[in-house]
Amino acid sequence: MSELWRIVLTACITIGGGIIVYVVGRLLVALFVEPIHRLHGFIGEIADSLTSYADVYGNPSGVINYRGKADEAAKVFRRQATQLRARLYAIRWYCLALSLGLVRRKSKIEEASKKLVQLSSLVHKGPSMNYGRETDNIRRQIEELLGIRSIK
């Protein structure tokens, strides 16, 4: 084998190896890393909504009468409940992500989704004796289940 042929063969193997590493890396990012990143970003959106709509769902006295804002909050919480589950199920190799500590348990995320639906329904319940305590308790549970630090 001539020296030139050896150089060409080495270059082709190097380039081929680089392409394989690039493709495998992109697949790993697209199928594993990005869905986890989207889930974490979405949990941040939920944290934002819990704070933004606190004046709506945490209003036991009924003094603040934001009918339009209550409708908006109810829609946002319900949409977030469904999207939270969708983003959870979009994670391939979930067991690997869980064992690496990159995601929370499915049961916790599913429970948080249920609690968001509850909060969505309670927004229109109106003031009652335990309304403020009930919604605050649900908010705390959502934060605990998703690992959100409370600002209250």
N, C-alpha and C positions, 0 to 999 in steps of 0.2 A: 504494500500500500504506500503510495507516494505521500510525501509531506503535505502537499497541497490538498489532496483528498482527505487526509486526516484533519486538517484545519477546517475544511468545509463541513465534514461530518460532525465535528465538535460544535461548530457554530449552529448547525441545524438542530442538534440534540439540545443545545442550550436554549435556543429560541422555542423549540417545541415544549421543553420543560417549563419555560417561563409562561407560555400560553396556557398550559395545563394548570399551573399554580394560580394564574390570574382568573381563569374560569371557575375553578373550585372555590377560590376566595370570594368571587362575586356571588356565586350560588349560596355560599355560607352566609354572607351578609344579607342577601335578598330573602332567603328562606328562614333564617334564624335570628339574626341580629335586628333587622329592621322591624319585624313584628313585635319584638320585645320592646324596642325603643318607642314604637307607636303606642303600645299599651301604657308604658310609663308616662309618656306625654299626655295621654288621655286621662290618666289618673290625676295629673296636674290640672287639666281642664275641669274635672269634677271638683277638685279642691277649690278652684276659682269660683265655680257655680255655688258651692256651699256657702262661700263667703259673700258672693254678690247678691244672692237671694235670701240671705239670713233675715233681712228686714221683712220679707214676705212670709216665710214659713215660721219664723220665730216671733210672731206678733200675737201673743195670747190675748191682748186687750181688744184687738180689733180696731184700734184708733186709726191705724194706717189702712186706708181702703184703696188698695191698688188692684182693682179688678184686672186691668190689662196686664199688669206685672205678674199677678198671680197666674193668669193663663199662660204667660210666657214661661214662668218658672216651672209650672206643671209640665209643659211640653219639653222643656230643656231636660228636666230630671228623667222623664220617661225615655226620651231619645238617648240620653247618656246610659240609662240602664240597659237598653238593647245593644248599643254600640260597645259597651264594656264587655258584654258576653261575646260579641262578634270578634272583638280584638283578642280576647282570650283564646278563642278557638282558631284564630288565624296563626297561632304560634305552632310551628312544626317542632317536633322533638321537645314537646312541653316537659316531659319527664327529665330530660337532660337539663333544661333551663331551671327546673325546680331543684334538681340536685346540686346545681351550681349556685343556687341562691339568687337567681336573676329575676324570678317571679314569685308571687305569693301562691298559696294553694288554690286550686280551682274552687274548692268549696267556699273559701273566703271571698273570692271574687264573685262567685254566683250569689252568695248571700248579700254582698254589697249591692249587687244588681237588684235583688228583691227589695232591699231597703230603699233604694232610689225610687222604685215604683211606689212603695208605701209613702215616701215623702211627697212624690208627685200627686198622689191621691189626697193626702192631708192638706195640701196647699189650699184646696177649695172647701175643706171641712168647716172652716169658720171657727171663730173663737169659742172655746168651751173651757171648762174648769181645768182640764189637764192638757190642753192643746200645746202650750209652750213647752211644758215638760216632755210631752210625747215627741214633738218634733226635735227638740234638743237631744233627746235620748237617741233617736234615729240618726241624727247627724253624727253624734259621737260614735255610734256603732259603725257607720259608714267609714268614718275616719280611721277607726281602729282596724277594720277589716282590710282597708286598702293601704294602711301604713302612712296616713296623712297626719301631719302634726297639726293639732288644733291651735288656732290663734286666740281662742276664747279662754 
